[in-house]
Amino acid sequence: MVSLGGNEIKAYSSQGQIRTAMLSLKLATFEIARTDFDDDPVLLLDDVFSELDIPRQNALLKRIRGAQCFLTTAIPLECKDAHLFTVAGGTVTAMQ
């Protein structure tokens, strides 16, 4: 159970707040692994933008810049430093 101020976040928070809390825990774990192993782990983030507002989406993109990351989303993104792919009908296509 994850709580904030003594309250379980699942019962008292919006979907966006819950998603933000979980991402915070995942990013903290990522930093601990990076420090403990003195190497960059691979960060896996599945459908992370669906419950985040635009400022939180941008903050997350800024935070993971330069990390080894596989990120899935239904929302089109423009990332300068990323290799972007689409998946449709079982076919993976690199975006130009």
VMD Tcl script that builds the backbone (N, CA, C; Angstrom):
set m [mol new atoms 288]
animate dup $m
set s [atomselect $m all]
$s set {name element resname resid chain x y z} {
  {N N MET 1 A 0.840 -1.175 0.000}
  {CA C MET 1 A 0.000 0.000 0.000}
  {C C MET 1 A 0.888 1.242 0.000}
  {N N VAL 2 A 0.520 2.196 -0.790}
  {CA C VAL 2 A 1.227 3.472 -0.837}
  {C C VAL 2 A 0.302 4.518 -0.221}
  {N N SER 3 A 0.860 5.279 0.716}
  {CA C SER 3 A 0.035 6.297 1.364}
  {C C SER 3 A 0.740 7.643 1.328}
  {N N LEU 4 A -0.064 8.672 1.461}
  {CA C LEU 4 A 0.421 10.040 1.489}
  {C C LEU 4 A -0.328 10.742 2.609}
  {N N GLY 5 A 0.404 11.241 3.576}
  {CA C GLY 5 A -0.233 11.892 4.719}
  {C C GLY 5 A -1.112 10.946 5.507}
  {N N GLY 6 A -0.779 9.666 5.509}
  {CA C GLY 6 A -1.552 8.678 6.244}
  {C C GLY 6 A -2.765 8.154 5.497}
  {N N ASN 7 A -3.012 8.647 4.291}
  {CA C ASN 7 A -4.150 8.191 3.491}
  {C C ASN 7 A -3.671 7.361 2.305}
  {N N GLU 8 A -4.341 6.246 2.083}
  {CA C GLU 8 A -4.008 5.408 0.936}
  {C C GLU 8 A -4.303 6.194 -0.344}
  {N N ILE 9 A -3.295 6.323 -1.208}
  {CA C ILE 9 A -3.482 7.170 -2.392}
  {C C ILE 9 A -4.546 6.614 -3.329}
  {N N LYS 10 A -4.698 5.309 -3.379}
  {CA C LYS 10 A -5.685 4.721 -4.289}
  {C C LYS 10 A -7.103 5.168 -3.933}
  {N N ALA 11 A -7.367 5.374 -2.654}
  {CA C ALA 11 A -8.717 5.743 -2.210}
  {C C ALA 11 A -8.972 7.242 -2.270}
  {N N TYR 12 A -7.925 8.062 -2.203}
  {CA C TYR 12 A -8.121 9.508 -2.056}
  {C C TYR 12 A -7.500 10.362 -3.162}
  {N N SER 13 A -7.012 9.733 -4.220}
  {CA C SER 13 A -6.307 10.491 -5.252}
  {C C SER 13 A -6.952 10.281 -6.614}
  {N N SER 14 A -6.717 11.239 -7.504}
  {CA C SER 14 A -7.176 11.100 -8.884}
  {C C SER 14 A -6.264 10.108 -9.612}
  {N N GLN 15 A -6.706 9.666 -10.796}
  {CA C GLN 15 A -5.883 8.758 -11.596}
  {C C GLN 15 A -4.536 9.399 -11.937}
  {N N GLY 16 A -4.544 10.692 -12.255}
  {CA C GLY 16 A -3.297 11.393 -12.557}
  {C C GLY 16 A -2.362 11.449 -11.366}
  {N N GLN 17 A -2.917 11.673 -10.176}
  {CA C GLN 17 A -2.093 11.714 -8.966}
  {C C GLN 17 A -1.514 10.334 -8.657}
  {N N ILE 18 A -2.319 9.293 -8.850}
  {CA C ILE 18 A -1.827 7.929 -8.629}
  {C C ILE 18 A -0.720 7.615 -9.629}
  {N N ARG 19 A -0.929 7.974 -10.898}
  {CA C ARG 19 A 0.084 7.724 -11.921}
  {C C ARG 19 A 1.373 8.479 -11.598}
  {N N THR 20 A 1.254 9.716 -11.145}
  {CA C THR 20 A 2.426 10.520 -10.784}
  {C C THR 20 A 3.175 9.890 -9.619}
  {N N ALA 21 A 2.447 9.415 -8.620}
  {CA C ALA 21 A 3.085 8.765 -7.460}
  {C C ALA 21 A 3.825 7.497 -7.889}
  {N N MET 22 A 3.215 6.692 -8.730}
  {CA C MET 22 A 3.858 5.454 -9.178}
  {C C MET 22 A 5.087 5.748 -10.028}
  {N N LEU 23 A 4.988 6.752 -10.885}
  {CA C LEU 23 A 6.155 7.139 -11.683}
  {C C LEU 23 A 7.275 7.651 -10.788}
  {N N SER 24 A 6.929 8.381 -9.745}
  {CA C SER 24 A 7.942 8.873 -8.803}
  {C C SER 24 A 8.669 7.710 -8.149}
  {N N LEU 25 A 7.928 6.691 -7.746}
  {CA C LEU 25 A 8.557 5.507 -7.144}
  {C C LEU 25 A 9.431 4.775 -8.152}
  {N N LYS 26 A 8.948 4.647 -9.377}
  {CA C LYS 26 A 9.732 3.960 -10.414}
  {C C LYS 26 A 11.012 4.726 -10.731}
  {N N LEU 27 A 10.916 6.057 -10.826}
  {CA C LEU 27 A 12.105 6.864 -11.108}
  {C C LEU 27 A 13.089 6.848 -9.937}
  {N N ALA 28 A 12.580 6.803 -8.718}
  {CA C ALA 28 A 13.462 6.696 -7.548}
  {C C ALA 28 A 14.203 5.361 -7.572}
  {N N THR 29 A 13.498 4.289 -7.910}
  {CA C THR 29 A 14.122 2.969 -8.027}
  {C C THR 29 A 15.181 2.974 -9.117}
  {N N PHE 30 A 14.886 3.631 -10.222}
  {CA C PHE 30 A 15.842 3.773 -11.328}
  {C C PHE 30 A 17.117 4.453 -10.842}
  {N N GLU 31 A 16.975 5.550 -10.083}
  {CA C GLU 31 A 18.145 6.280 -9.574}
  {C C GLU 31 A 18.940 5.445 -8.584}
  {N N ILE 32 A 18.254 4.687 -7.735}
  {CA C ILE 32 A 18.950 3.814 -6.780}
  {C C ILE 32 A 19.753 2.762 -7.535}
  {N N ALA 33 A 19.146 2.138 -8.553}
  {CA C ALA 33 A 19.852 1.128 -9.352}
  {C C ALA 33 A 21.046 1.748 -10.070}
  {N N ARG 34 A 20.867 2.941 -10.600}
  {CA C ARG 34 A 21.955 3.644 -11.293}
  {C C ARG 34 A 23.130 3.876 -10.347}
  {N N THR 35 A 22.836 4.303 -9.138}
  {CA C THR 35 A 23.875 4.575 -8.145}
  {C C THR 35 A 24.527 3.291 -7.652}
  {N N ASP 36 A 23.720 2.286 -7.303}
  {CA C ASP 36 A 24.247 1.034 -6.754}
  {C C ASP 36 A 25.116 0.269 -7.740}
  {N N PHE 37 A 24.739 0.292 -9.015}
  {CA C PHE 37 A 25.466 -0.489 -10.014}
  {C C PHE 37 A 26.403 0.351 -10.859}
  {N N ASP 38 A 26.426 1.675 -10.624}
  {CA C ASP 38 A 27.281 2.582 -11.369}
  {C C ASP 38 A 27.128 2.386 -12.878}
  {N N ASP 39 A 25.886 2.187 -13.290}
  {CA C ASP 39 A 25.568 1.983 -14.694}
  {C C ASP 39 A 24.109 2.374 -14.899}
  {N N ASP 40 A 23.753 2.665 -16.134}
  {CA C ASP 40 A 22.368 3.026 -16.424}
  {C C ASP 40 A 21.527 1.784 -16.680}
  {N N PRO 41 A 20.523 1.548 -15.850}
  {CA C PRO 41 A 19.606 0.445 -16.142}
  {C C PRO 41 A 18.666 0.842 -17.285}
  {N N VAL 42 A 17.962 -0.123 -17.820}
  {CA C VAL 42 A 16.958 0.157 -18.848}
  {C C VAL 42 A 15.648 0.445 -18.128}
  {N N LEU 43 A 15.039 1.549 -18.472}
  {CA C LEU 43 A 13.786 1.971 -17.858}
  {C C LEU 43 A 12.638 1.577 -18.778}
  {N N LEU 44 A 11.672 0.819 -18.254}
  {CA C LEU 44 A 10.516 0.382 -19.025}
  {C C LEU 44 A 9.285 1.119 -18.525}
  {N N LEU 45 A 8.653 1.884 -19.391}
  {CA C LEU 45 A 7.466 2.659 -19.020}
  {C C LEU 45 A 6.363 2.370 -20.028}
  {N N ASP 46 A 5.292 1.753 -19.562}
  {CA C ASP 46 A 4.197 1.360 -20.435}
  {C C ASP 46 A 2.999 2.278 -20.249}
  {N N ASP 47 A 2.555 2.905 -21.324}
  {CA C ASP 47 A 1.368 3.764 -21.343}
  {C C ASP 47 A 1.396 4.798 -20.226}
  {N N VAL 48 A 2.498 5.506 -20.107}
  {CA C VAL 48 A 2.686 6.427 -18.983}
  {C C VAL 48 A 1.967 7.756 -19.129}
  {N N PHE 49 A 1.560 8.142 -20.315}
  {CA C PHE 49 A 0.987 9.474 -20.505}
  {C C PHE 49 A -0.536 9.527 -20.403}
  {N N SER 50 A -1.197 8.382 -20.332}
  {CA C SER 50 A -2.657 8.366 -20.435}
  {C C SER 50 A -3.370 9.150 -19.332}
  {N N GLU 51 A -2.804 9.257 -18.164}
  {CA C GLU 51 A -3.462 9.957 -17.054}
  {C C GLU 51 A -2.713 11.221 -16.625}
  {N N LEU 52 A -1.706 11.636 -17.403}
  {CA C LEU 52 A -0.905 12.797 -17.025}
  {C C LEU 52 A -1.288 14.017 -17.846}
  {N N ASP 53 A -1.318 15.170 -17.189}
  {CA C ASP 53 A -1.559 16.405 -17.930}
  {C C ASP 53 A -0.277 16.794 -18.674}
  {N N ILE 54 A -0.379 17.769 -19.562}
  {CA C ILE 54 A 0.742 18.165 -20.429}
  {C C ILE 54 A 1.984 18.574 -19.622}
  {N N PRO 55 A 1.856 19.397 -18.565}
  {CA C PRO 55 A 3.069 19.744 -17.804}
  {C C PRO 55 A 3.766 18.523 -17.193}
  {N N ARG 56 A 2.989 17.546 -16.721}
  {CA C ARG 56 A 3.603 16.329 -16.161}
  {C C ARG 56 A 4.216 15.461 -17.256}
  {N N GLN 57 A 3.580 15.417 -18.419}
  {CA C GLN 57 A 4.163 14.690 -19.548}
  {C C GLN 57 A 5.516 15.286 -19.917}
  {N N ASN 58 A 5.566 16.602 -20.027}
  {CA C ASN 58 A 6.818 17.285 -20.381}
  {C C ASN 58 A 7.876 17.100 -19.304}
  {N N ALA 59 A 7.468 17.152 -18.038}
  {CA C ALA 59 A 8.419 16.950 -16.935}
  {C C ALA 59 A 8.999 15.539 -16.982}
  {N N LEU 60 A 8.165 14.556 -17.277}
  {CA C LEU 60 A 8.655 13.182 -17.373}
  {C C LEU 60 A 9.631 13.037 -18.529}
  {N N LEU 61 A 9.291 13.581 -19.691}
  {CA C LEU 61 A 10.205 13.502 -20.833}
  {C C LEU 61 A 11.547 14.160 -20.525}
  {N N LYS 62 A 11.493 15.295 -19.851}
  {CA C LYS 62 A 12.733 15.986 -19.467}
  {C C LYS 62 A 13.537 15.129 -18.495}
  {N N ARG 63 A 12.841 14.500 -17.562}
  {CA C ARG 63 A 13.502 13.701 -16.521}
  {C C ARG 63 A 14.200 12.461 -17.082}
  {N N ILE 64 A 13.602 11.830 -18.103}
  {CA C ILE 64 A 14.186 10.590 -18.632}
  {C C ILE 64 A 15.120 10.830 -19.814}
  {N N ARG 65 A 15.287 12.086 -20.207}
  {CA C ARG 65 A 16.172 12.402 -21.341}
  {C C ARG 65 A 17.567 11.822 -21.079}
  {N N GLY 66 A 18.072 11.099 -22.047}
  {CA C GLY 66 A 19.405 10.519 -21.938}
  {C C GLY 66 A 19.424 9.130 -21.319}
  {N N ALA 67 A 18.300 8.697 -20.743}
  {CA C ALA 67 A 18.234 7.366 -20.138}
  {C C ALA 67 A 17.925 6.334 -21.216}
  {N N GLN 68 A 18.344 5.100 -20.958}
  {CA C GLN 68 A 17.940 3.994 -21.820}
  {C C GLN 68 A 16.497 3.679 -21.457}
  {N N CYS 69 A 15.581 3.938 -22.346}
  {CA C CYS 69 A 14.175 3.825 -21.988}
  {C C CYS 69 A 13.350 3.268 -23.132}
  {N N PHE 70 A 12.482 2.320 -22.809}
  {CA C PHE 70 A 11.447 1.874 -23.721}
  {C C PHE 70 A 10.154 2.421 -23.166}
  {N N LEU 71 A 9.487 3.239 -23.953}
  {CA C LEU 71 A 8.288 3.935 -23.509}
  {C C LEU 71 A 7.179 3.667 -24.518}
  {N N THR 72 A 6.039 3.192 -24.035}
  {CA C THR 72 A 4.901 3.011 -24.925}
  {C C THR 72 A 3.846 4.050 -24.596}
  {N N THR 73 A 3.144 4.500 -25.630}
  {CA C THR 73 A 2.103 5.496 -25.433}
  {C C THR 73 A 1.147 5.471 -26.615}
  {N N ALA 74 A -0.100 5.815 -26.353}
  {CA C ALA 74 A -1.076 5.961 -27.425}
  {C C ALA 74 A -1.091 7.396 -27.932}
  {N N ILE 75 A -0.369 8.282 -27.253}
  {CA C ILE 75 A -0.312 9.701 -27.593}
  {C C ILE 75 A 0.928 9.953 -28.457}
  {N N PRO 76 A 0.780 10.529 -29.645}
  {CA C PRO 76 A 1.957 10.831 -30.477}
  {C C PRO 76 A 2.920 11.785 -29.762}
  {N N LEU 77 A 4.203 11.505 -29.864}
  {CA C LEU 77 A 5.223 12.320 -29.212}
  {C C LEU 77 A 6.214 12.844 -30.240}
  {N N GLU 78 A 6.807 13.961 -29.906}
  {CA C GLU 78 A 7.929 14.483 -30.682}
  {C C GLU 78 A 9.116 14.581 -29.735}
  {N N CYS 79 A 10.084 13.708 -29.937}
  {CA C CYS 79 A 11.283 13.681 -29.102}
  {C C CYS 79 A 12.502 13.756 -30.005}
  {N N LYS 80 A 13.313 14.768 -29.805}
  {CA C LYS 80 A 14.484 14.976 -30.653}
  {C C LYS 80 A 15.535 13.889 -30.485}
  {N N ASP 81 A 15.712 13.401 -29.253}
  {CA C ASP 81 A 16.794 12.466 -28.965}
  {C C ASP 81 A 16.321 11.018 -28.906}
  {N N ALA 82 A 15.195 10.701 -29.539}
  {CA C ALA 82 A 14.629 9.363 -29.407}
  {C C ALA 82 A 14.495 8.682 -30.764}
  {N N HIS 83 A 14.458 7.379 -30.730}
  {CA C HIS 83 A 14.124 6.573 -31.895}
  {C C HIS 83 A 12.659 6.196 -31.715}
  {N N LEU 84 A 11.807 6.671 -32.602}
  {CA C LEU 84 A 10.375 6.453 -32.477}
  {C C LEU 84 A 9.900 5.391 -33.459}
  {N N PHE 85 A 8.976 4.557 -32.989}
  {CA C PHE 85 A 8.401 3.494 -33.795}
  {C C PHE 85 A 6.890 3.509 -33.611}
  {N N THR 86 A 6.183 3.064 -34.613}
  {CA C THR 86 A 4.744 2.856 -34.492}
  {C C THR 86 A 4.470 1.366 -34.645}
  {N N VAL 87 A 3.400 0.926 -34.013}
  {CA C VAL 87 A 2.963 -0.459 -34.144}
  {C C VAL 87 A 1.513 -0.418 -34.604}
  {N N ALA 88 A 1.238 -0.996 -35.736}
  {CA C ALA 88 A -0.125 -1.038 -36.273}
  {C C ALA 88 A -0.328 -2.348 -37.028}
  {N N GLY 89 A -1.386 -3.024 -36.717}
  {CA C GLY 89 A -1.676 -4.285 -37.412}
  {C C GLY 89 A -0.583 -5.307 -37.262}
  {N N GLY 90 A 0.121 -5.281 -36.146}
  {CA C GLY 90 A 1.191 -6.247 -35.899}
  {C C GLY 90 A 2.508 -5.921 -36.587}
  {N N THR 91 A 2.597 -4.722 -37.192}
  {CA C THR 91 A 3.816 -4.323 -37.891}
  {C C THR 91 A 4.472 -3.169 -37.166}
  {N N VAL 92 A 5.771 -3.274 -36.912}
  {CA C VAL 92 A 6.554 -2.218 -36.281}
  {C C VAL 92 A 7.262 -1.428 -37.374}
  {N N THR 93 A 7.071 -0.101 -37.357}
  {CA C THR 93 A 7.657 0.755 -38.380}
  {C C THR 93 A 8.408 1.900 -37.727}
  {N N ALA 94 A 9.646 2.129 -38.156}
  {CA C ALA 94 A 10.426 3.262 -37.656}
  {C C ALA 94 A 9.853 4.537 -38.232}
  {N N MET 95 A 9.705 5.552 -37.375}
  {CA C MET 95 A 9.214 6.857 -37.830}
  {C C MET 95 A 10.388 7.683 -38.294}
  {N N GLN 96 A 10.170 8.500 -39.306}
  {CA C GLN 96 A 11.233 9.347 -39.844}
  {C C GLN 96 A 11.314 10.649 -39.110}
}
mol reanalyze $m
mol bondsrecalc $m
mol representation Tube
mol addrep $m
